């Protein structure tokens, strides 16, 4: 035990408050942009409640141009706007350091019964941030006003726009059929997107099946560099489609160009700070994080809705 008591544990830090204060921007940013989702969608920061984002349409490809050089007819550029509403979320967590006295961590507590520094806080915080990032992405996709959320997520928005979206029946992917299923989705792209880089958002299980299918078909699209830059994403060979592992949920997928989806947040600014402190009254370490997040679809007609 003497040797064990002198061991320097990897999570030994000076204190929770110092750690949070020094890393508050990184911690809160990871909650919102801690997944590869933020690499491909449009991000709008500094939104406190809701904002209108301008959109425009210069016309269809087949009608945008005319013949001759003396024509004086001018078509219209259609201007519109989409509401991007964000919802409020928080993490409030605390723990009593004395509870660690009955574990191996008791060796790291200071002598006596008044412990205000344990050294475990960094790992606790990182675990909460990682879970909050997954929760935020799930809310981006799946929030519903019918379930008590302040705004509808992406799936509820496209479900309400089925008259405009391209609708394809969902098929669960397996290593045997994943490429065929992906081809079906891709072949249903609107004409305007057939030559445009697009993103296929898959749930975790379908993405894994697609990767195995690519491997089994000798499509060695995997590269160490690519996975380092953007884990959980792979280009489907012979297409302009990037497949992404996401929290879109079971029995769903969605195909569109990335910037057609917008992610709004109030973070990514100096005023967004996490708080951490030791509460003498409650004999607890406490940490509080608050953020806002929401999403919108700019052009439902350019979405392949898979359900």
N, C-alpha and C positions, 0 to 999 in steps of 0.2 A: 504493500500500500504506500510505502514511502516513495517509491519510484513513481507510482501513479499520481501522487499528490503534486509532484513537480512537473508533470507533463504540461506542455503549453498547448492547450486546445486551439484548433484553427479558428473557432468563433470567439476567441478572447478579444474584446475591444474595450475601449475606455469607458463607454457608457452609451445608453440608448439615445439620450437627448443629443449628445454630440454627433452621433452617427446620423440621426435623422436630419439634423440641421445642416450637416455637411453634404448630404446626398438627397435633399428634398426634391430638387428638380428632376433628378434621375429617377427617383422612386415613383413620383407621380406621373412622369412621362411614360414609364413602363406600363402603368395601368391602362393607358389609352393607346399607346403605340408600341406595346410590348409584343405584338404578334405580327406576322407577315401581312395581315390584312392592311395595315397602315402603309405598306410599301406600294400598294397598287390602287388604292382609292384616293379621292380628293379629300384633303383635310382642311377644315375651317376652324381655326382657334378663336379664343376670346369671345365665345358666345355664352351669355348668361342665362338666357331663356329661349329666345327664338329670333331668327333673322331670315330675311328673304334674300335668296341668292339668285342673281339674274341669269337667265338662259336666253339663247337665241337660235333661230333656224333660218339659214339662208336659202333653203329650198331643196327639192329632190334632185338627184344627180341628172336624171333624164330631162328635167325641165329647167335646169339652172342656166343653160346657155341657149343662144339662138343663132341663126344664120344671118350673114350679111353684116355690113359695117355702118349702115345708115339708119338703123332702128332706133327709135326714141322712146320705146316702151321700157319702163323700169318696173321690175317686180319688187315686192316688199321683203324686207328682212323682218321676220316675226320675232318680237321681243316678248318675253314672259318672265315669270319668277316662280321659284319654289321655296316653300317654307322649310327651314331646317330648325327643328325644335330639339332641345336637349333636356334630359331628365337629371335630377339630382340623386347622387349616390354617396354612400359614406362607409367607412370602416371605423368602428369604435371597439377597440380590444384592450384588455388589461389582464394582468396576472400578478399573483402574490409571489415574490421571490422565495418566501419561506417554503413554498411547496416544492422547491427544488432541493431542499435540505435532505429529503428522503431518497434522492436519486444520486447517481454518480456525480451530478453537477454540484452536489453539496461540498465536494472537495474544492470547488472554485469560489465558494462564498467566503466573504471575509469573516474573521472570528466574531463571535457574539451573535445576538439575535436581531441585529438591526442591519439589514442588508439593503443597500441602495445601488449596488453594482453587481451584476452576475456574469456578464460576458456573453449571454445567450441571445441578447436582443437582436443582433444583426440577422441571425438566421430566422428568428420569428418574423421579423419585418419582411425579409426577402420572400418567405413563404406566403405571407399575406398578399404581397404585391403580385406574385405570380398567379395566385388564385383570383385576385381582383381583375387581372388582365383577361383571364378566361371568362370571368363573369361579364366584363364589359363587352367583350365580343359577342357573347350570347345575347346580351341585351340589344346590341346593334342589329342583330339579325331578328331576334324573336320577341321583342317587347310588344305588348298589345294594350291599347286603352281598355279593351274589354276585360283584361285581367288586372286592371288597376294601375298600369303604367301611365305616365303622363303623355306619352306619344307612341305611335305605332313604329315598329322596326321595319326593316327592309322587306321581310317576308309578308307582313300584313299589308304593306303598301302595294306590293306587286299582286297580291291576292285580290286586292280591291280594284286592280287595273287589268283584269284578265281580258277585257274587251280590246285592250291595246297590246298586251304582251303576246309573244309567241309562246304557246302553251304546249309542252311536251310531257308525256307521262313518265314519271320517275321509274327507273329500274335499278334495283340494288346491284352494285358491282361485285363481281367475284374475280379472282385471278383468271378464270376461263373466259369471261365475257366482257371485262372492263373496257378493252379497246373498242369492241363493237358498240357498247353503250355510249362511250365517249363520241364515237363517230356519228351516232344518231343525233346526239345533242348538237354537235358542230354543224352537221348538215342542215339543221333548222335555223341557223343564224340568219337574221334579216339580211337582205341584199346589201344594205349600207355597211354591214360589218364583215362581209365575207373576205375582204382584203385588209382588214384592220386587226392589229394585235388585240386579242380579247383574253378574258380570264374566266376559267371554269372553277367556281367555288364548290368544293366537295366536302362532305362530312368526313370525319377522321377514318371511318371504316372503308368508305369508297376510295379515298385517296390511297390507303394502304393496298387495296386490291389493284388499283391502277399501277402502282409501283411494281407490284409482283408480276402483273401481266406484262409490263414493259420488259422486265428482266427475263421472264419466261419466253418472250418473243424475240429475245436477243436485241432489243432496242436499248442499248446501253447509254441512256441519256443521263445517267447519274454522273456527276463530277464532284470531287471534293470541294473545289472552289465554289461551284454553284450552291452546294448545300451550306457552305460556310457563310456565303453572302445572304442567302435567303433559304433557311431550312424549311422543309415542308412545302416545297414548290418545285415543279418540273415542267419543262416544255414537252408537249405531246408531239412526237416526231411527225414531220411533214405537214405541220399545221402552224398557224399563228397563235395557238392557244396555250396559255400558261395555266396549268392545273395547280390549285392551291388547297392544302389541307386547312379546313376552317371549322368554326363552331356553328355552322349553318343548321345543324340538327339532323335527326334521322329522317329518312324518306324525302329529303329535299336536296336540290342542287340549283345552281343559277349560273347562267352564262351571259356575259355582257362585256363591254370594255370597261376597264377599271375605274376611270374617272367619271363614269356614269353614276357611280355611287359616291355619296358624300358622307364623311364622318365629321360631326361637329363636337366641339369640346370647349371648356373654359380654361383648360390647362395650357401648358407651353408658354406660360407667362410668369413674371416674377411674383405676382400676387398670389399664386397658387402654392401654398406651403403646407407641408405635413407638420403635425405637432406631436411632441412626445414629452412626457414628464413623469416624475415620481410623485404620486399622491400620498401625502402624509396622512390625510384623513381616512383614506381607504386602504392604505398599506399596499398599494399596487403600482406597478409600472403601467402607464397608459399611453396609447397611441391613437391618434385620430387623423384620418385622411378623408377629404371631401373632393368630389369631382363631378363633372357633368359630361354626359355623352349622349349622342343621338345620331340618326342617319336619315338620309332621304335618297330617292331615286329621281334623277333629273328627267330621263326620257324612258318611260315604261315600254314604249314601242320598240326600243332597242335592247330589250331584255328577253332572253329565252328562259321562261319560267318553267321549272322542272318540279312537278309535284304529283 
